[in-house]
Amino acid sequence: MQLADRVATITPSSTLAITAKAGELAAQGYDVIGLGAGQPDFNTPDFIIDAATKALKAGHTKYTPTAGLPELKQAIIGKLKRDQGFLYDPSQIIVGNGAKHVLYLLFQALLNPGDEVLIPAPYWVSYPEQVKLAGGVPVPIKTTQDQAFKISVDDLKKTATNKTKALILNSPSNPTGMIYRREELEPVAEYCLKHGILIVSDEIYEKLIYNGNTFFSIAQISDEVKANTIVINGVSKSHAMTGWRIGYAAGDAKLIKAMTNVASHSTSNPASASQYAAIAAYNGPQESVEQMRQAFEKRLNTVYDRLIALPGIDCLKPQGAFYLFPDISKAAVSCGFSSVSDWVAALLDEEKVAVVPGAGFGAPEHIRLSYATSLEKFETALDRIEHFIRKHTK
């Protein structure tokens, strides 16, 4: 059987690959500590689960409108108004099966073959693959730790061409945890407006901000910038609802309609029970969001100092999300490995600690560690990593 050419261009998710390998070892009886998870280790709050259960018992088990329940659209509109002061119409909102699905719909509706999408690197592993699946060309913009892993307008001037269709901004970032400030976003927004480049603002981690930092959406700069931005968000990270698969986009009504048309021929609609759960998440009490944020902040502040004290490891302290993204290239060399990916594989094999190599994020010198796990497990993992480094250091 000959597969479609587009499938051959896809790079498998390094996150899912390391998680699968760790799962195999755990099934064999090994005590594996997985630091690859991109999801909160908290359960969905009870009031949200209760709302979904109530909806199911009331018979809300049927198809819904493709772009989402009107009640959920209103809940999302209310959330965006409360948090960022945005005003949206229901025609400017689409609900999908998670933010990942919404991004997929966006690129399918937006890109023609050869259209370029600027993607700051390090990046979330699925951005370039989704662009390729839509016939587009992902164009990474390399950033460094000295830049706090953030692009500037000078980077855009060097990278953008007459084929550039969109720019993806992810703040707080997966995998770096960095946050863009308003003064950093304003010249980027102005450049995109001037050159007709759509801004894709992935804000899925907006509620997970630490140590006095604040979140600012690029769409808050002005009405003109808002009109040139499609905001991507969802309840997965903020309300510990990854498995419920509810994400959404807010933006230009014409683009939202096109995305809805694509969804109508692929998934029909998000799961009805999940939509009622998301309504409760946004319309209900928000104390659980803050409690989870505080727990992540405590973990970050506890493990960060311990991590950077390890030989050959350098790490910029994250401002948000729940990942550490250290440069371990010196540790890999001192341990006698030819690449960070080899170091990662040996760590899992010998110490049963699963981390994600940075190559899939466009930063092969780094690894990603998720502190969306218990503090006890993370500290045990650091003990094992330290043992591994000292054992191999030549």
N, C-alpha and C positions, 0 to 999 in steps of 0.2 A: 504493500500500500504506500502510495506517495502522499505525504502530508503537504499541507499548504505552506508556501514559502514563508509566510509571515510567522509561522510557528518556529521556524529555524532561527529566527532573529532573537527569540526570547531568551534571556538569561534567567535560569532558575533562581528563585528567591533564596539568598544565603541565610536569611533568618529562618525560613521554614526548613531548610536543609539541616541546619545545625540542631533545630528543635527535634526533627525526626530522628537524627542520630542519637541524641540524648535520650529520646523515648525508647529506642531500641535497647540501649544499655540499661536503662531503668527496668525494662521488661525482663532483662536477664538477671535482675536482682542486685545490680550495682546501686550504690548510694550516689546518685547524680544530682548535682546542683546546677540548675539551668538559669543562666543570667541572660537568656536571649529573648525572653517574653516581652512583647510589645503591648501588654495589657495589664491593667490594675489587678492586684491579687486580692482585692476586696470583692465581696459579693454585691450584686445589685441591691440597693436599698429595698426594704420590705414593702414600703408604700407603693413602689413602682411595680413590683411583682404582684401585689394585690390588685392594682389597677388592671394589669393584663389579665389576671385570673377572672376578675369581675366582667371584663369585656368578653372573654371567651364564653362564660356562662350566660351572658346576655345574648349570645348568638352572633357576635361580631367575628365570624369565622369565614366570611366571604371575600370576594374580590373587592378592592377599593379603587378609587381613581388612580390612574397610573402615577401621577405626580404627587400622590399622598392625600390623606384625609384632609378635608377643609379645616377640621378642628386642629389637626397637627400643624398645618400651615400657619394658622393663627397663633398657635403656641410659639412657633419659631419666630414669627414676626414680632411677637411680644418680647421674646428673649433678646432679639437683636436691637429692639428699641431700648430696653432696659440697660443692656450692657454697653452698647456702642452709640446709642442715639440714632440708629438707622431707621428709616421709614421705607418699608417695602410693601408692595401689593402682592396678593396671592399669586398673580400671574408671574411674579418674579421669583417664585420659590419652587424647587423640586425636591422631593424626598426620595432617597434611594436606599439600596441595600448596603448601607455603610458608606462612609466617605470615600472609600476606595472605588466603589461602584459608581458613585457620582462623578468622580474624576474620570473614570473610564467613559462614561456617557458624554462628559464634556469634550474630551479629545475626539471621540467619534463624531460628534456634532460640529466640531470646530475646524478640524485639520483636513487639508487636502494633501495629496502626495507631494512630498518635498518641503512642506511648511516646516519651519524651524521653531523649536521651543527652547528657550534659555532656561537652564536648570543649574542653580548654584550647587557646587559640590564642596563638601559632602551633601548627599541627597538621600531621601527615602528611596529604597531600592525599586519601588514600583513606578516611579515617575518616568524614567526613560523607557521602560518596557511598554507602558501604556501609550506613550507617544509613538513608539515604533508600531504597535498594533494598529494604530489609526493611520499609518502611512506617513507619519511625520518624522522629523529628524531631531532627536534630542541633542542639544548643544550644551555640554557641561561648561560651567564657569568655575575654574579652580580657585578655591580660597584656602587660606592657611590659618593656622592657629594665631599667628601674629595679627591677622585681620579679624580675629574673633569669629572666623568662619563666615564672614558677612561680605556681600558684594557692595560695590559703590557704583556710582554713575560712570566712573571711568572704566570699570569692567564692562559695562553695557556698551560703551562707545567702541571698545576694542572687539567685542564679540558679535554684536547685532549686525544683521545684514538686511537687504531688502526682502529676504524670505522669512524674516522673524515674525512670527504670528503671536507669540505669547511668552510671558515670563512667569515662572513659578516661584512664589515666595512662601516659605514655611517657617512661621514664627509663632511660638517657640519651635525650634527645629528638632526634628528627628533626623540625624542621630546626635547632634551636638548640644542641644539644649539652649542655644543662643537665641536672644530676643532682639529684634530691630527696634530702635528708638525712633520717635517721630522725625527728628532732625536727620536721621539716616535715610528714612523712607521718602522724604519730600523731594529730593532731587531725582530719585529713581522714578517716582510717580510722574514728575514733570517730563522726564525723558520719554517714558512710555506713552504719555499723552501726545507728545509732539510727533512721535514716530508711529502712532497707531498700533502699539503693542498691548494686547490684552494682559492684564495682571490677574493671575490666579493666586489668590491668597488662602493658603491652607492653614486654618486656625484651630485645628482639632485639639491642640494642647493648651488653648488659651486660659483655661482655669487652673492649670498646674504651673504656677509662678512662685518663685521662692526668694527669700532673703531681701525683701523690700523692693524687688523689681516689679515693673508694671507692664501690662500688655497694651499695645496700641495697634489697631488695625489700619493698614494703609488706606482703606476706603474711608476712614474718618477724616482724611486731610481736607477734602472738599467734595461737593456734590458731583463735580466734573470727574474727579478721580474715582468716586464711588460708581459712577456710570461706566467707567472703564475697568472695573474690577468685578470678578466673580468670587464671592466668598464661599469657601468650603468649610463645613463644620459638621458636628454630630454629637451624639450622646455617649459614644463608646468610651472615651477616656475620662470625660468629666463626671459621668455617673456610673462608671464601672459596668458598662452595658455592651461590651465588645461582641458578645454572642447574639445580641438582639438584632444587630445589623441595621442600624438606622443612622444615615447621614443625610446631609442636604446641601444644596447650593442656593445662593441668593445672588441674582444678577439681572442682566438685560433680559427682558421678557421674550424677545425673539430667540435668543440663545437657549433660554429655559424651555421654550416650546419645542425647539429642535431636539434638545436632550430628552424631552418627554416622548417625542415620537420614536426615538431610538429605544427607549425603555419599553415602550408599548409593544415592540416586536421582539423583546428579549426576556424581560422578567415580569411583564404585566404590571406588577405593583409590589411594594414592600409588604412583608407579612402584616396582616391586620392586627394581631395581638401585639406585635412589636411597636406598631404605631400608637396604639393606646397607651402602652408603657411609656413611650417618649412624650406623649402629652402630659402624663403625670410627672415625668421627670422635669419638664420645664415649668409646669404650672404649680407644682407642689413645693414643699419646703426644700431649701438648698443647704441645710446644715451639713448633710453628708458629704457634699462637695468640698466644703471647707475642712471637714475632719480628715478626709482623704488627702487633701493638699498638705495639711500640717504633718501628717504621717510621712509623706514623701519628703518633705523638707527636713524632717528630723533624720531620716535615713541618709539623705544626701550629705548633710552636715556631719554625720557620724562617720560615714565610710570614705568621704573624699580625702581627708587628711591621711588616712591609712593607705589609700591607694597611691597617692603621689609620693609617699615615703618608700615605696617599693623600688628596688634598683632598676634603672633603665626605663622608667615609666614617667611620662609627662602628660599632664591633663589640665585643660582649661576648665574651671569650675562652671558647671551648667547653671543657667538662670531659670530654666523651666523644663517641661516634659519630665521623663523619668529615666534618662539615660546618662551614662558617663561615656566619653568617647576619647580615651587616652591614646596617645602615640606610644606604641611599644616597640618601635623599630630597633631602638638600642638594646632593649631586653632580648629581642629575638636574635640579634647578632651575637650578643654576649653568651646566649644560651646555645649557640652553634646552629641555628636554623637559617635556611636560605631565604625564607619569607615569613611574614606574619601569619599567613594562612597555615603554613606548616607548624608554626608555634601553637596556633589554636588547635589544630588536629591532635598534636601531642599532648596538650593540656587536657583535652577531653579523654584521651586514651589512658593517660597515666594518673591524672588526679580527679577525673570524673567531674570536671567543671566545664560547662558549656557556655562559651561566649561567641559572639558573631564577628567574623573577620570583616575588616573595613573595606575590602575590595569591592563588595557589592554596593557600598555607599559612595564609591568613587574616591576612597581614601585608603589605599592599601597598607599604609603605615600604621593604621589605627585598628582598634577593636571596639565593639559596642557592648557595654555592660548595662543591663536593666536593673534598677533598684526597685522595680515593681515586684519585689519578693521580700520576705521577712528579713529584718535586720540580723537576726541570728544566722540565717542561711547565708546572707551576704558576707558576714564576718567570717564564717567558716570557709566560704569560697576564697576569701582573701588569704586566709591561712594556707590554703592549698596552693594558691597561685604563688605566694611567697616561697613555699617549700619547693615548688617546681622551678622557680627562677634560680634559687640558691643551689639546687641540685645540679642544674645544667650549666651554670655560669662557669666559664673556663678561666 
